[in-house]
Amino acid sequence: MSTKYFEDLSVGELHEFGGRTVTKQGILSFAEKYDPQPFHLDERAAEDSVFGGLVASGWHTICILNRMLVDGFIRDTANMGGRGADDLQWHRPLRPDTTLSCRVEVLDKAPSERHPGRGYVTYEFTALDEQDRELVSMTAELLVRRRAEA
């Protein structure tokens, strides 16, 4: 695939991809290192939690979403980095043996007034389960290289 520059992106365009299955062991391993709360680490404790069973850390879900974004979209874009993320929402928990997919929508774009070689693109990134239910979503603004500067 050829690199997509700022000029190649259109407001409203939608990309969908993915197919990454999360295992119980993956959930436990991430939780042990980064989010050691009982409902991420212990099935019995998780059953007594608000989740009613073992769930992945929300941060784990975001890390998986990020990896899918890089592999399926950002790697083929003239991405220069991010400026920030807003409206992060965990809609439902990620459970073992769920296969995630990803959706990217271009919400807005504007050329930089100070840096002619870049533009700002606002995306909505969403992770979905097998039934297309949203697990996590967020908007993020990324810097994208302009074609004239390539």
Contacts in CASP RR format, 6 or more apart in sequence:
PFRMAT RR
TARGET T0000
AUTHOR 0000-0000-0000
METHOD contacts of the structure
MODEL  1
MSTKYFEDLSVGELHEFGGRTVTKQGILSFAEKYDPQPFHLDERAAEDSV
FGGLVASGWHTICILNRMLVDGFIRDTANMGGRGADDLQWHRPLRPDTTL
SCRVEVLDKAPSERHPGRGYVTYEFTALDEQDRELVSMTAELLVRRRAEA
1 76 0 8 1.000
2 76 0 8 1.000
3 76 0 8 1.000
3 77 0 8 1.000
3 78 0 8 1.000
3 150 0 8 1.000
4 76 0 8 1.000
4 77 0 8 1.000
4 78 0 8 1.000
5 77 0 8 1.000
5 78 0 8 1.000
5 144 0 8 1.000
5 145 0 8 1.000
5 146 0 8 1.000
5 147 0 8 1.000
5 150 0 8 1.000
6 78 0 8 1.000
6 109 0 8 1.000
6 111 0 8 1.000
6 118 0 8 1.000
6 119 0 8 1.000
6 121 0 8 1.000
6 144 0 8 1.000
6 145 0 8 1.000
6 146 0 8 1.000
6 147 0 8 1.000
7 146 0 8 1.000
7 147 0 8 1.000
8 147 0 8 1.000
9 77 0 8 1.000
9 106 0 8 1.000
9 109 0 8 1.000
9 121 0 8 1.000
9 144 0 8 1.000
10 106 0 8 1.000
11 106 0 8 1.000
11 107 0 8 1.000
11 108 0 8 1.000
11 109 0 8 1.000
12 105 0 8 1.000
12 106 0 8 1.000
12 107 0 8 1.000
13 105 0 8 1.000
13 106 0 8 1.000
14 103 0 8 1.000
14 104 0 8 1.000
14 105 0 8 1.000
14 106 0 8 1.000
15 72 0 8 1.000
15 73 0 8 1.000
15 103 0 8 1.000
15 104 0 8 1.000
15 105 0 8 1.000
16 101 0 8 1.000
16 102 0 8 1.000
16 103 0 8 1.000
16 104 0 8 1.000
17 68 0 8 1.000
17 72 0 8 1.000
17 73 0 8 1.000
17 101 0 8 1.000
17 102 0 8 1.000
18 68 0 8 1.000
18 72 0 8 1.000
18 100 0 8 1.000
18 101 0 8 1.000
18 102 0 8 1.000
19 68 0 8 1.000
19 99 0 8 1.000
19 100 0 8 1.000
19 101 0 8 1.000
20 64 0 8 1.000
20 67 0 8 1.000
20 68 0 8 1.000
20 99 0 8 1.000
20 100 0 8 1.000
21 97 0 8 1.000
21 98 0 8 1.000
21 99 0 8 1.000
21 100 0 8 1.000
22 56 0 8 1.000
22 60 0 8 1.000
22 64 0 8 1.000
22 94 0 8 1.000
22 96 0 8 1.000
22 97 0 8 1.000
22 98 0 8 1.000
22 99 0 8 1.000
22 100 0 8 1.000
23 96 0 8 1.000
23 97 0 8 1.000
24 54 0 8 1.000
24 96 0 8 1.000
24 97 0 8 1.000
27 40 0 8 1.000
27 54 0 8 1.000
27 55 0 8 1.000
27 56 0 8 1.000
27 57 0 8 1.000
27 60 0 8 1.000
27 94 0 8 1.000
27 96 0 8 1.000
28 40 0 8 1.000
28 41 0 8 1.000
30 40 0 8 1.000
30 56 0 8 1.000
30 57 0 8 1.000
30 60 0 8 1.000
30 63 0 8 1.000
31 37 0 8 1.000
31 40 0 8 1.000
31 41 0 8 1.000
31 56 0 8 1.000
31 57 0 8 1.000
31 60 0 8 1.000
32 41 0 8 1.000
34 57 0 8 1.000
34 59 0 8 1.000
34 60 0 8 1.000
35 57 0 8 1.000
35 58 0 8 1.000
35 59 0 8 1.000
35 60 0 8 1.000
37 57 0 8 1.000
38 45 0 8 1.000
38 46 0 8 1.000
38 49 0 8 1.000
39 45 0 8 1.000
39 46 0 8 1.000
39 49 0 8 1.000
39 50 0 8 1.000
39 51 0 8 1.000
39 52 0 8 1.000
39 53 0 8 1.000
39 54 0 8 1.000
39 55 0 8 1.000
40 46 0 8 1.000
40 54 0 8 1.000
40 55 0 8 1.000
40 56 0 8 1.000
40 57 0 8 1.000
40 60 0 8 1.000
42 54 0 8 1.000
43 53 0 8 1.000
43 54 0 8 1.000
46 52 0 8 1.000
46 53 0 8 1.000
46 54 0 8 1.000
46 55 0 8 1.000
47 53 0 8 1.000
51 93 0 8 1.000
53 95 0 8 1.000
54 95 0 8 1.000
54 96 0 8 1.000
55 93 0 8 1.000
55 94 0 8 1.000
55 95 0 8 1.000
56 93 0 8 1.000
56 94 0 8 1.000
56 95 0 8 1.000
56 96 0 8 1.000
58 90 0 8 1.000
58 93 0 8 1.000
58 94 0 8 1.000
58 136 0 8 1.000
60 94 0 8 1.000
61 90 0 8 1.000
61 94 0 8 1.000
61 100 0 8 1.000
61 127 0 8 1.000
61 135 0 8 1.000
61 136 0 8 1.000
62 88 0 8 1.000
62 136 0 8 1.000
62 138 0 8 1.000
64 94 0 8 1.000
64 100 0 8 1.000
64 127 0 8 1.000
65 100 0 8 1.000
65 102 0 8 1.000
65 125 0 8 1.000
65 127 0 8 1.000
65 136 0 8 1.000
68 100 0 8 1.000
68 101 0 8 1.000
68 102 0 8 1.000
68 127 0 8 1.000
69 102 0 8 1.000
69 104 0 8 1.000
69 125 0 8 1.000
72 102 0 8 1.000
73 102 0 8 1.000
73 104 0 8 1.000
74 142 0 8 1.000
77 144 0 8 1.000
78 144 0 8 1.000
78 145 0 8 1.000
78 147 0 8 1.000
78 150 0 8 1.000
79 142 0 8 1.000
79 143 0 8 1.000
79 144 0 8 1.000
79 145 0 8 1.000
80 118 0 8 1.000
80 142 0 8 1.000
80 143 0 8 1.000
80 144 0 8 1.000
80 145 0 8 1.000
81 142 0 8 1.000
81 143 0 8 1.000
82 140 0 8 1.000
82 141 0 8 1.000
82 142 0 8 1.000
82 143 0 8 1.000
83 120 0 8 1.000
83 140 0 8 1.000
83 141 0 8 1.000
83 142 0 8 1.000
83 143 0 8 1.000
84 140 0 8 1.000
84 141 0 8 1.000
85 138 0 8 1.000
85 139 0 8 1.000
85 140 0 8 1.000
85 141 0 8 1.000
86 138 0 8 1.000
86 139 0 8 1.000
86 140 0 8 1.000
87 137 0 8 1.000
87 138 0 8 1.000
87 139 0 8 1.000
88 136 0 8 1.000
88 137 0 8 1.000
88 138 0 8 1.000
89 136 0 8 1.000
89 137 0 8 1.000
89 138 0 8 1.000
90 135 0 8 1.000
90 136 0 8 1.000
91 133 0 8 1.000
91 134 0 8 1.000
91 135 0 8 1.000
91 136 0 8 1.000
91 137 0 8 1.000
92 129 0 8 1.000
92 133 0 8 1.000
92 134 0 8 1.000
92 135 0 8 1.000
93 135 0 8 1.000
94 100 0 8 1.000
94 127 0 8 1.000
94 129 0 8 1.000
94 135 0 8 1.000
94 136 0 8 1.000
98 129 0 8 1.000
98 130 0 8 1.000
98 135 0 8 1.000
99 129 0 8 1.000
99 130 0 8 1.000
100 127 0 8 1.000
100 128 0 8 1.000
100 129 0 8 1.000
100 135 0 8 1.000
101 127 0 8 1.000
101 128 0 8 1.000
101 132 0 8 1.000
102 125 0 8 1.000
102 126 0 8 1.000
102 127 0 8 1.000
102 128 0 8 1.000
103 124 0 8 1.000
103 125 0 8 1.000
103 126 0 8 1.000
103 128 0 8 1.000
104 123 0 8 1.000
104 124 0 8 1.000
104 125 0 8 1.000
104 126 0 8 1.000
105 123 0 8 1.000
105 124 0 8 1.000
105 126 0 8 1.000
106 121 0 8 1.000
106 122 0 8 1.000
106 123 0 8 1.000
107 122 0 8 1.000
107 123 0 8 1.000
107 124 0 8 1.000
107 139 0 8 1.000
108 121 0 8 1.000
108 122 0 8 1.000
109 119 0 8 1.000
109 120 0 8 1.000
109 121 0 8 1.000
109 122 0 8 1.000
109 144 0 8 1.000
110 119 0 8 1.000
110 120 0 8 1.000
111 118 0 8 1.000
111 119 0 8 1.000
111 120 0 8 1.000
111 146 0 8 1.000
112 118 0 8 1.000
112 119 0 8 1.000
112 120 0 8 1.000
112 143 0 8 1.000
116 146 0 8 1.000
116 148 0 8 1.000
116 149 0 8 1.000
117 145 0 8 1.000
117 146 0 8 1.000
117 148 0 8 1.000
117 149 0 8 1.000
118 143 0 8 1.000
118 144 0 8 1.000
118 145 0 8 1.000
118 146 0 8 1.000
118 149 0 8 1.000
119 143 0 8 1.000
119 144 0 8 1.000
119 145 0 8 1.000
119 146 0 8 1.000
120 141 0 8 1.000
120 142 0 8 1.000
120 143 0 8 1.000
120 144 0 8 1.000
121 141 0 8 1.000
121 142 0 8 1.000
121 143 0 8 1.000
121 144 0 8 1.000
122 139 0 8 1.000
122 140 0 8 1.000
122 141 0 8 1.000
123 139 0 8 1.000
123 140 0 8 1.000
123 141 0 8 1.000
123 142 0 8 1.000
124 137 0 8 1.000
124 138 0 8 1.000
124 139 0 8 1.000
125 137 0 8 1.000
125 138 0 8 1.000
125 139 0 8 1.000
125 140 0 8 1.000
126 134 0 8 1.000
126 136 0 8 1.000
126 137 0 8 1.000
127 134 0 8 1.000
127 135 0 8 1.000
127 136 0 8 1.000
127 137 0 8 1.000
128 134 0 8 1.000
128 135 0 8 1.000
129 135 0 8 1.000
END
